């Protein structure tokens, strides 16, 4: 680990983040353990500087210092600082896909997939005799097959499948 002074770290934060109070932003990140930091002489051979320093000195030594003294005596780990700064510019995670019909109103929520699965179950003879049981089975399948999609409610799925289920389970046909 290579350490820089708190004021050098503030300069880097100011340059990268363009915030009005970079020293407060940096200090908050140190307190929240997003950045490793410490006072000179606080490090021991095995423990990270952040653990020993944050647990003891943040609540005692640093709390009784003026802001200027605290900033002058604090050393910041350069690697953790740079990783923290880079996290602000990481590409955003993709939003979950929304599957829509293109028509106004609620999203489709897998209507076509549910109808295809019901049809597959009907052809293979897996259709259950009670509509509510059939809906539970299909929604269970849907949740496992498409875990990132929003699952329709049982009542709307029952409404979707009611006439198809009635036809599939008629006796004597």
N, CA and C atoms as a LAMMPS dump frame, in Angstrom:
ITEM: TIMESTEP
0
ITEM: NUMBER OF ATOMS
519
ITEM: BOX BOUNDS ff ff ff
-5.0000000000000000e+02 5.0000000000000000e+02
-5.0000000000000000e+02 5.0000000000000000e+02
-5.0000000000000000e+02 5.0000000000000000e+02
ITEM: ATOMS id mol type element x y z
1 1 1 N 0.837 -1.183 0
2 1 2 C 0 0 0
3 1 3 C 0.878 1.24 0
4 2 1 N 0.513 2.186 -0.812
5 2 2 C 1.217 3.465 -0.791
6 2 3 C 0.235 4.525 -0.311
7 3 1 N 0.707 5.327 0.623
8 3 2 C -0.146 6.337 1.235
9 3 3 C 0.24 7.729 0.748
10 4 1 N -0.767 8.583 0.628
11 4 2 C -0.55 9.99 0.308
12 4 3 C -1.217 10.808 1.413
13 5 1 N -0.902 12.065 1.469
14 5 2 C -1.512 12.903 2.496
15 5 3 C -2.991 13.128 2.174
16 6 1 N -3.723 13.462 3.197
17 6 2 C -5.149 13.727 3.025
18 6 3 C -5.352 14.889 2.05
19 7 1 N -4.523 15.913 2.159
20 7 2 C -4.661 17.07 1.275
21 7 3 C -4.371 16.721 -0.185
22 8 1 N -3.409 15.814 -0.418
23 8 2 C -3.177 15.347 -1.798
24 8 3 C -4.402 14.582 -2.307
25 9 1 N -4.992 13.782 -1.421
26 9 2 C -6.183 13.024 -1.796
27 9 3 C -7.346 13.97 -2.111
28 10 1 N -7.469 15.039 -1.322
29 10 2 C -8.523 16.033 -1.577
30 10 3 C -8.338 16.648 -2.961
31 11 1 N -7.092 16.924 -3.336
32 11 2 C -6.812 17.485 -4.662
33 11 3 C -7.272 16.534 -5.755
34 12 1 N -7.033 15.24 -5.573
35 12 2 C -7.465 14.248 -6.566
36 12 3 C -8.992 14.155 -6.623
37 13 1 N -9.637 14.21 -5.469
38 13 2 C -11.104 14.16 -5.438
39 13 3 C -11.679 15.383 -6.127
40 14 1 N -11.117 16.556 -5.835
41 14 2 C -11.589 17.797 -6.454
42 14 3 C -11.465 17.726 -7.978
43 15 1 N -10.344 17.18 -8.461
44 15 2 C -10.108 17.105 -9.908
45 15 3 C -11.047 16.114 -10.593
46 16 1 N -11.335 15.009 -9.926
47 16 2 C -12.133 13.962 -10.571
48 16 3 C -13.637 14.156 -10.405
49 17 1 N -14.066 14.654 -9.235
50 17 2 C -15.498 14.69 -8.952
51 17 3 C -16.131 16.064 -9.096
52 18 1 N -15.336 17.107 -9.027
53 18 2 C -15.868 18.455 -9.169
54 18 3 C -17.028 18.705 -8.206
55 19 1 N -16.778 18.446 -6.921
56 19 2 C -17.78 18.7 -5.882
57 19 3 C -17.364 19.93 -5.095
58 20 1 N -18.303 20.653 -4.498
59 20 2 C -17.951 21.882 -3.79
60 20 3 C -17.2 21.657 -2.476
61 21 1 N -17.327 20.476 -1.876
62 21 2 C -16.691 20.211 -0.581
63 21 3 C -15.932 18.879 -0.62
64 22 1 N -14.857 18.792 -1.385
65 22 2 C -14.175 17.506 -1.566
66 22 3 C -13.595 16.933 -0.28
67 23 1 N -13.165 17.784 0.663
68 23 2 C -12.609 17.238 1.902
69 23 3 C -13.683 16.543 2.739
70 24 1 N -14.893 17.092 2.76
71 24 2 C -15.979 16.444 3.493
72 24 3 C -16.406 15.138 2.81
73 25 1 N -16.444 15.151 1.486
74 25 2 C -16.805 13.946 0.737
75 25 3 C -15.774 12.849 0.984
76 26 1 N -14.505 13.207 0.943
77 26 2 C -13.43 12.245 1.18
78 26 3 C -13.474 11.729 2.615
79 27 1 N -13.648 12.619 3.575
80 27 2 C -13.688 12.194 4.974
81 27 3 C -14.85 11.232 5.212
82 28 1 N -15.983 11.503 4.598
83 28 2 C -17.141 10.617 4.74
84 28 3 C -16.823 9.233 4.163
85 29 1 N -16.142 9.181 3.038
86 29 2 C -15.761 7.897 2.439
87 29 3 C -14.776 7.146 3.33
88 30 1 N -13.878 7.864 3.993
89 30 2 C -12.942 7.237 4.927
90 30 3 C -13.713 6.684 6.126
91 31 1 N -14.612 7.467 6.665
92 31 2 C -15.396 7.018 7.823
93 31 3 C -16.257 5.806 7.491
94 32 1 N -16.758 5.737 6.261
95 32 2 C -17.602 4.613 5.835
96 32 3 C -16.784 3.424 5.344
97 33 1 N -15.457 3.52 5.471
98 33 2 C -14.521 2.461 5.072
99 33 3 C -14.539 2.152 3.579
100 34 1 N -14.904 3.111 2.785
101 34 2 C -14.8 2.919 1.34
102 34 3 C -13.391 3.236 0.876
103 35 1 N -12.645 3.974 1.696
104 35 2 C -11.252 4.308 1.423
105 35 3 C -10.45 3.983 2.676
106 36 1 N -9.297 3.334 2.5
107 36 2 C -8.426 3.02 3.631
108 36 3 C -7.6 4.252 3.966
109 37 1 N -7.476 4.537 5.256
110 37 2 C -6.704 5.695 5.694
111 37 3 C -6.236 5.462 7.124
112 38 1 N -5.324 6.32 7.597
113 38 2 C -4.839 6.194 8.961
114 38 3 C -3.915 7.334 9.328
115 39 1 N -3.537 7.342 10.601
116 39 2 C -2.554 8.299 11.083
117 39 3 C -1.184 7.636 11.018
118 40 1 N -0.112 8.4 10.887
119 40 2 C 1.223 7.792 10.887
120 40 3 C 1.449 7.019 12.183
121 41 1 N 2.005 5.8 12.039
122 41 2 C 2.282 4.963 13.198
123 41 3 C 1.116 4.11 13.639
124 42 1 N -0.045 4.229 13.003
125 42 2 C -1.202 3.428 13.398
126 42 3 C -1.187 2.036 12.793
127 43 1 N -0.464 1.852 11.716
128 43 2 C -0.49 0.578 11.008
129 43 3 C 0.298 -0.471 11.765
130 44 1 N -0.239 -1.692 11.802
131 44 2 C 0.548 -2.809 12.292
132 44 3 C 0.82 -3.72 11.102
133 45 1 N 1.637 -4.71 11.271
134 45 2 C 2.104 -5.507 10.135
135 45 3 C 1.008 -6.337 9.473
136 46 1 N 0.04 -6.796 10.229
137 46 2 C -0.93 -7.717 9.655
138 46 3 C -2.261 -7.066 9.312
139 47 1 N -2.68 -6.107 10.093
140 47 2 C -4.011 -5.532 9.922
141 47 3 C -3.97 -4.412 8.89
142 48 1 N -5.094 -4.216 8.191
143 48 2 C -5.128 -3.104 7.256
144 48 3 C -5.227 -1.8 8.038
145 49 1 N -4.767 -0.752 7.449
146 49 2 C -4.785 0.552 8.117
147 49 3 C -6.207 0.98 8.432
148 50 1 N -7.137 0.686 7.56
149 50 2 C -8.508 1.156 7.752
150 50 3 C -9.157 0.513 8.97
151 51 1 N -8.945 -0.789 9.181
152 51 2 C -9.611 -1.467 10.285
153 51 3 C -9.138 -0.935 11.637
154 52 1 N -7.83 -0.93 11.836
155 52 2 C -7.3 -0.485 13.133
156 52 3 C -7.595 0.985 13.363
157 53 1 N -7.433 1.767 12.328
158 53 2 C -7.603 3.204 12.471
159 53 3 C -9.063 3.575 12.673
160 54 1 N -9.94 3.057 11.825
161 54 2 C -11.338 3.453 11.892
162 54 3 C -11.973 3.022 13.198
163 55 1 N -11.679 1.809 13.638
164 55 2 C -12.316 1.316 14.85
165 55 3 C -11.942 2.133 16.078
166 56 1 N -10.676 2.492 16.215
167 56 2 C -10.236 3.149 17.439
168 56 3 C -10.067 4.661 17.281
169 57 1 N -9.264 5.066 16.334
170 57 2 C -8.867 6.467 16.261
171 57 3 C -9.938 7.405 15.723
172 58 1 N -10.793 6.911 14.866
173 58 2 C -11.835 7.787 14.338
174 58 3 C -12.723 8.296 15.462
175 59 1 N -13.029 7.418 16.396
176 59 2 C -13.931 7.791 17.479
177 59 3 C -13.224 8.479 18.642
178 60 1 N -11.907 8.445 18.673
179 60 2 C -11.201 9.073 19.787
180 60 3 C -10.289 10.188 19.281
181 61 1 N -9.201 9.817 18.687
182 61 2 C -8.18 10.79 18.308
183 61 3 C -8.679 11.798 17.278
184 62 1 N -9.267 11.318 16.186
185 62 2 C -9.715 12.222 15.127
186 62 3 C -10.884 13.092 15.575
187 63 1 N -11.71 12.568 16.454
188 63 2 C -12.872 13.323 16.9
189 63 3 C -12.485 14.549 17.723
190 64 1 N -11.297 14.521 18.346
191 64 2 C -10.875 15.628 19.198
192 64 3 C -9.898 16.57 18.489
193 65 1 N -9.724 16.39 17.201
194 65 2 C -8.828 17.264 16.438
195 65 3 C -9.639 18.294 15.68
196 66 1 N -8.998 19.38 15.36
197 66 2 C -9.635 20.326 14.447
198 66 3 C -9.612 19.705 13.067
199 67 1 N -10.43 20.198 12.2
200 67 2 C -10.488 19.68 10.838
201 67 3 C -9.126 19.827 10.15
202 68 1 N -8.47 20.956 10.352
203 68 2 C -7.156 21.185 9.727
204 68 3 C -6.119 20.191 10.243
205 69 1 N -6.098 19.934 11.56
206 69 2 C -5.161 18.96 12.124
207 69 3 C -5.465 17.555 11.624
208 70 1 N -6.733 17.211 11.622
209 70 2 C -7.13 15.89 11.136
210 70 3 C -6.667 15.693 9.701
211 71 1 N -6.919 16.687 8.852
212 71 2 C -6.518 16.596 7.447
213 71 3 C -5.004 16.539 7.3
214 72 1 N -4.275 17.275 8.138
215 72 2 C -2.812 17.303 8.036
216 72 3 C -2.183 15.99 8.483
217 73 1 N -2.789 15.272 9.441
218 73 2 C -2.202 14.058 9.985
219 73 3 C -2.696 12.772 9.332
220 74 1 N -3.768 12.823 8.578
221 74 2 C -4.341 11.616 7.991
222 74 3 C -3.613 11.249 6.704
223 75 1 N -3.308 9.966 6.569
224 75 2 C -2.715 9.422 5.345
225 75 3 C -3.777 8.556 4.667
226 76 1 N -3.864 8.65 3.35
227 76 2 C -4.883 7.946 2.58
228 76 3 C -4.203 6.938 1.657
229 77 1 N -4.728 5.72 1.627
230 77 2 C -4.205 4.688 0.732
231 77 3 C -4.561 5.053 -0.71
232 78 1 N -3.535 5.199 -1.54
233 78 2 C -3.73 5.646 -2.917
234 78 3 C -4.557 4.655 -3.731
235 79 1 N -4.301 3.354 -3.578
236 79 2 C -5.032 2.351 -4.368
237 79 3 C -6.528 2.367 -4.049
238 80 1 N -6.87 2.414 -2.756
239 80 2 C -8.294 2.417 -2.417
240 80 3 C -8.955 3.738 -2.823
241 81 1 N -8.202 4.827 -2.76
242 81 2 C -8.739 6.113 -3.212
243 81 3 C -9.058 6.071 -4.707
244 82 1 N -8.122 5.551 -5.494
245 82 2 C -8.323 5.509 -6.945
246 82 3 C -9.471 4.559 -7.311
247 83 1 N -9.563 3.428 -6.615
248 83 2 C -10.675 2.505 -6.875
249 83 3 C -12.012 3.167 -6.547
250 84 1 N -12.054 3.914 -5.447
251 84 2 C -13.274 4.611 -5.066
252 84 3 C -13.632 5.671 -6.102
253 85 1 N -12.645 6.438 -6.551
254 85 2 C -12.905 7.459 -7.57
255 85 3 C -13.358 6.821 -8.883
256 86 1 N -12.728 5.703 -9.26
257 86 2 C -13.114 5.025 -10.501
258 86 3 C -14.549 4.506 -10.445
259 87 1 N -15.014 4.176 -9.246
260 87 2 C -16.373 3.643 -9.13
261 87 3 C -17.432 4.663 -9.553
262 88 1 N -17.093 5.947 -9.506
263 88 2 C -18.043 6.971 -9.94
264 88 3 C -18.2 7.004 -11.454
265 89 1 N -17.217 6.443 -12.158
266 89 2 C -17.239 6.508 -13.609
267 89 3 C -17.419 5.138 -14.24
268 90 1 N -17.754 4.134 -13.431
269 90 2 C -18.006 2.794 -13.958
270 90 3 C -19.278 2.833 -14.788
271 91 1 N -19.335 2.024 -15.83
272 91 2 C -20.553 2.02 -16.635
273 91 3 C -21.75 1.599 -15.796
274 92 1 N -22.855 2.234 -16.046
275 92 2 C -24.072 1.939 -15.293
276 92 3 C -24.545 0.53 -15.616
277 93 1 N -25.125 -0.12 -14.605
278 93 2 C -25.675 -1.45 -14.835
279 93 3 C -26.904 -1.305 -15.707
280 94 1 N -27.073 -2.264 -16.583
281 94 2 C -28.219 -2.226 -17.485
282 94 3 C -29.513 -2.367 -16.691
283 95 1 N -30.481 -1.569 -17.048
284 95 2 C -31.785 -1.655 -16.403
285 95 3 C -32.464 -2.956 -16.825
286 96 1 N -33.262 -3.539 -15.943
287 96 2 C -33.963 -4.758 -16.33
288 96 3 C -34.821 -4.51 -17.557
289 97 1 N -34.872 -5.513 -18.413
290 97 2 C -35.65 -5.367 -19.631
291 97 3 C -37.135 -5.329 -19.308
292 98 1 N -37.849 -4.48 -20.004
293 98 2 C -39.291 -4.436 -19.887
294 98 3 C -39.858 -4.988 -21.18
295 99 1 N -40.696 -5.975 -21.051
296 99 2 C -41.274 -6.598 -22.222
297 99 3 C -42.673 -6.035 -22.404
298 100 1 N -42.865 -5.326 -23.489
299 100 2 C -44.148 -4.679 -23.712
300 100 3 C -44.744 -5.133 -25.031
301 101 1 N -46.02 -4.874 -25.172
302 101 2 C -46.714 -5.209 -26.41
303 101 3 C -46.59 -4.084 -27.424
304 102 1 N -46.183 -2.906 -26.953
305 102 2 C -46.151 -1.75 -27.827
306 102 3 C -47.455 -0.984 -27.791
307 103 1 N -48.425 -1.504 -27.08
308 103 2 C -49.717 -0.854 -26.959
309 103 3 C -49.788 -0.134 -25.616
310 104 1 N -50.673 0.853 -25.477
311 104 2 C -50.793 1.53 -24.195
312 104 3 C -51.247 0.557 -23.11
313 105 1 N -50.886 0.868 -21.867
314 105 2 C -51.32 0.044 -20.748
315 105 3 C -50.15 -0.67 -20.086
316 106 1 N -50.471 -1.702 -19.342
317 106 2 C -49.464 -2.444 -18.583
318 106 3 C -48.537 -3.234 -19.496
319 107 1 N -47.333 -3.552 -19.012
320 107 2 C -46.447 -4.404 -19.789
321 107 3 C -47.071 -5.787 -19.977
322 108 1 N -46.625 -6.485 -20.979
323 108 2 C -47.189 -7.78 -21.318
324 108 3 C -46.991 -8.808 -20.202
325 109 1 N -45.874 -8.768 -19.498
326 109 2 C -45.553 -9.696 -18.418
327 109 3 C -45.615 -11.149 -18.866
328 110 1 N -45.117 -11.456 -20.012
329 110 2 C -44.953 -12.841 -20.424
330 110 3 C -46.188 -13.549 -20.916
331 111 1 N -47.165 -12.827 -21.391
332 111 2 C -48.408 -13.44 -21.857
333 111 3 C -48.136 -14.494 -22.927
334 112 1 N -47.315 -14.176 -23.898
335 112 2 C -47.035 -15.117 -24.989
336 112 3 C -46.321 -16.366 -24.461
337 113 1 N -45.361 -16.177 -23.545
338 113 2 C -44.634 -17.316 -22.992
339 113 3 C -45.555 -18.222 -22.18
340 114 1 N -46.471 -17.618 -21.433
341 114 2 C -47.411 -18.399 -20.626
342 114 3 C -48.35 -19.192 -21.527
343 115 1 N -48.815 -18.566 -22.592
344 115 2 C -49.695 -19.283 -23.526
345 115 3 C -48.955 -20.438 -24.199
346 116 1 N -47.687 -20.21 -24.582
347 116 2 C -46.899 -21.284 -25.203
348 116 3 C -46.678 -22.437 -24.224
349 117 1 N -46.378 -22.12 -22.967
350 117 2 C -46.157 -23.166 -21.966
351 117 3 C -47.449 -23.94 -21.707
352 118 1 N -48.569 -23.245 -21.647
353 118 2 C -49.837 -23.946 -21.463
354 118 3 C -50.09 -24.883 -22.634
355 119 1 N -49.846 -24.427 -23.832
356 119 2 C -50.031 -25.245 -25.041
357 119 3 C -49.113 -26.469 -25.003
358 120 1 N -47.874 -26.276 -24.577
359 120 2 C -46.925 -27.388 -24.486
360 120 3 C -47.413 -28.412 -23.463
361 121 1 N -47.894 -27.923 -22.319
362 121 2 C -48.393 -28.819 -21.277
363 121 3 C -49.639 -29.572 -21.749
364 122 1 N -50.483 -28.89 -22.523
365 122 2 C -51.698 -29.526 -23.033
366 122 3 C -51.342 -30.654 -24.007
367 123 1 N -50.417 -30.391 -24.924
368 123 2 C -50.013 -31.389 -25.918
369 123 3 C -49.348 -32.594 -25.254
370 124 1 N -48.547 -32.345 -24.217
371 124 2 C -47.825 -33.439 -23.556
372 124 3 C -48.663 -34.122 -22.467
373 125 1 N -49.904 -33.666 -22.27
374 125 2 C -50.784 -34.299 -21.297
375 125 3 C -50.476 -33.93 -19.854
376 126 1 N -49.792 -32.825 -19.619
377 126 2 C -49.421 -32.403 -18.267
378 126 3 C -50.434 -31.443 -17.648
379 127 1 N -51.499 -31.122 -18.36
380 127 2 C -52.48 -30.158 -17.856
381 127 3 C -53.144 -30.695 -16.6
382 128 1 N -53.2 -29.888 -15.58
383 128 2 C -53.829 -30.267 -14.313
384 128 3 C -55.331 -30.012 -14.393
385 129 1 N -56.145 -30.81 -13.698
386 129 2 C -57.6 -30.685 -13.839
387 129 3 C -58.186 -29.419 -13.204
388 130 1 N -57.482 -28.82 -12.249
389 130 2 C -58.003 -27.614 -11.583
390 130 3 C -57.232 -26.402 -12.098
391 131 1 N -57.954 -25.378 -12.513
392 131 2 C -57.336 -24.187 -13.104
393 131 3 C -56.334 -23.538 -12.156
394 132 1 N -56.674 -23.392 -10.882
395 132 2 C -55.769 -22.741 -9.933
396 132 3 C -54.457 -23.509 -9.809
397 133 1 N -54.51 -24.824 -9.815
398 133 2 C -53.296 -25.64 -9.747
399 133 3 C -52.473 -25.482 -11.021
400 134 1 N -53.141 -25.425 -12.145
401 134 2 C -52.452 -25.241 -13.427
402 134 3 C -51.74 -23.888 -13.459
403 135 1 N -52.411 -22.864 -12.978
404 135 2 C -51.827 -21.518 -12.941
405 135 3 C -50.609 -21.499 -12.019
406 136 1 N -50.715 -22.126 -10.831
407 136 2 C -49.565 -22.187 -9.918
408 136 3 C -48.374 -22.874 -10.588
409 137 1 N -48.633 -23.966 -11.278
410 137 2 C -47.558 -24.698 -11.949
411 137 3 C -46.91 -23.844 -13.043
412 138 1 N -47.725 -23.162 -13.808
413 138 2 C -47.184 -22.339 -14.902
414 138 3 C -46.433 -21.132 -14.352
415 139 1 N -46.968 -20.479 -13.315
416 139 2 C -46.265 -19.326 -12.744
417 139 3 C -44.959 -19.75 -12.059
418 140 1 N -44.938 -20.931 -11.47
419 140 2 C -43.705 -21.455 -10.895
420 140 3 C -42.666 -21.663 -12.011
421 141 1 N -43.1 -22.267 -13.112
422 141 2 C -42.22 -22.456 -14.272
423 141 3 C -41.729 -21.101 -14.797
424 142 1 N -42.642 -20.155 -14.913
425 142 2 C -42.296 -18.835 -15.444
426 142 3 C -41.253 -18.145 -14.568
427 143 1 N -41.431 -18.189 -13.244
428 143 2 C -40.484 -17.567 -12.321
429 143 3 C -39.096 -18.184 -12.403
430 144 1 N -39.034 -19.502 -12.619
431 144 2 C -37.74 -20.172 -12.746
432 144 3 C -37.106 -19.903 -14.105
433 145 1 N -37.908 -19.865 -15.139
434 145 2 C -37.392 -19.686 -16.505
435 145 3 C -36.978 -18.251 -16.775
436 146 1 N -37.688 -17.283 -16.213
437 146 2 C -37.43 -15.858 -16.438
438 146 3 C -37.297 -15.129 -15.096
439 147 1 N -36.218 -15.367 -14.353
440 147 2 C -36.103 -14.777 -13.008
441 147 3 C -35.961 -13.256 -13.008
442 148 1 N -35.521 -12.656 -14.117
443 148 2 C -35.337 -11.206 -14.152
444 148 3 C -36.592 -10.461 -14.594
445 149 1 N -37.619 -11.189 -14.961
446 149 2 C -38.86 -10.544 -15.397
447 149 3 C -39.866 -10.48 -14.264
448 150 1 N -40.747 -9.525 -14.382
449 150 2 C -41.827 -9.399 -13.418
450 150 3 C -42.875 -10.48 -13.724
451 151 1 N -43.322 -11.153 -12.687
452 151 2 C -44.254 -12.276 -12.845
453 151 3 C -45.696 -11.781 -12.74
454 152 1 N -46.569 -12.268 -13.633
455 152 2 C -47.966 -11.843 -13.539
456 152 3 C -48.632 -12.419 -12.289
457 153 1 N -49.729 -11.833 -11.911
458 153 2 C -50.467 -12.287 -10.736
459 153 3 C -51.316 -13.51 -11.11
460 154 1 N -51.587 -14.377 -10.137
461 154 2 C -52.389 -15.578 -10.424
462 154 3 C -53.771 -15.261 -11.008
463 155 1 N -54.422 -14.223 -10.497
464 155 2 C -55.778 -13.919 -10.982
465 155 3 C -55.779 -13.546 -12.464
466 156 1 N -54.813 -12.733 -12.886
467 156 2 C -54.78 -12.356 -14.296
468 156 3 C -54.4 -13.547 -15.174
469 157 1 N -53.561 -14.432 -14.642
470 157 2 C -53.191 -15.625 -15.405
471 157 3 C -54.387 -16.571 -15.5
472 158 1 N -55.163 -16.673 -14.429
473 158 2 C -56.382 -17.489 -14.493
474 158 3 C -57.337 -16.942 -15.551
475 159 1 N -57.493 -15.629 -15.597
476 159 2 C -58.366 -15.027 -16.606
477 159 3 C -57.856 -15.319 -18.013
478 160 1 N -56.551 -15.286 -18.188
479 160 2 C -55.944 -15.55 -19.495
480 160 3 C -56.185 -16.996 -19.929
481 161 1 N -56.081 -17.933 -19.003
482 161 2 C -56.117 -19.358 -19.351
483 161 3 C -57.478 -20.02 -19.161
484 162 1 N -58.445 -19.32 -18.57
485 162 2 C -59.714 -19.961 -18.188
486 162 3 C -60.38 -20.692 -19.351
487 163 1 N -60.627 -20.056 -20.459
488 163 2 C -61.336 -20.714 -21.563
489 163 3 C -60.468 -21.8 -22.2
490 164 1 N -59.172 -21.562 -22.306
491 164 2 C -58.281 -22.578 -22.872
492 164 3 C -58.219 -23.813 -21.972
493 165 1 N -58.174 -23.585 -20.67
494 165 2 C -58.131 -24.697 -19.72
495 165 3 C -59.435 -25.481 -19.753
496 166 1 N -60.549 -24.762 -19.838
497 166 2 C -61.848 -25.429 -19.9
498 166 3 C -61.923 -26.344 -21.114
499 167 1 N -61.448 -25.853 -22.272
500 167 2 C -61.443 -26.666 -23.481
501 167 3 C -60.521 -27.875 -23.348
502 168 1 N -59.368 -27.661 -22.727
503 168 2 C -58.368 -28.733 -22.613
504 168 3 C -58.809 -29.825 -21.647
505 169 1 N -59.634 -29.487 -20.675
506 169 2 C -60.002 -30.469 -19.647
507 169 3 C -61.434 -30.998 -19.814
508 170 1 N -62.111 -30.679 -20.929
509 170 2 C -63.463 -31.22 -21.151
510 170 3 C -63.384 -32.73 -21.245
511 171 1 N -64.346 -33.386 -20.648
512 171 2 C -64.375 -34.85 -20.679
513 171 3 C -65.137 -35.312 -21.926
514 172 1 N -64.674 -36.415 -22.462
515 172 2 C -65.379 -37.034 -23.578
516 172 3 C -65.072 -36.433 -24.934
517 173 1 N -64.115 -35.555 -25.004
518 173 2 C -63.79 -34.98 -26.316
519 173 3 C -62.451 -35.476 -26.752
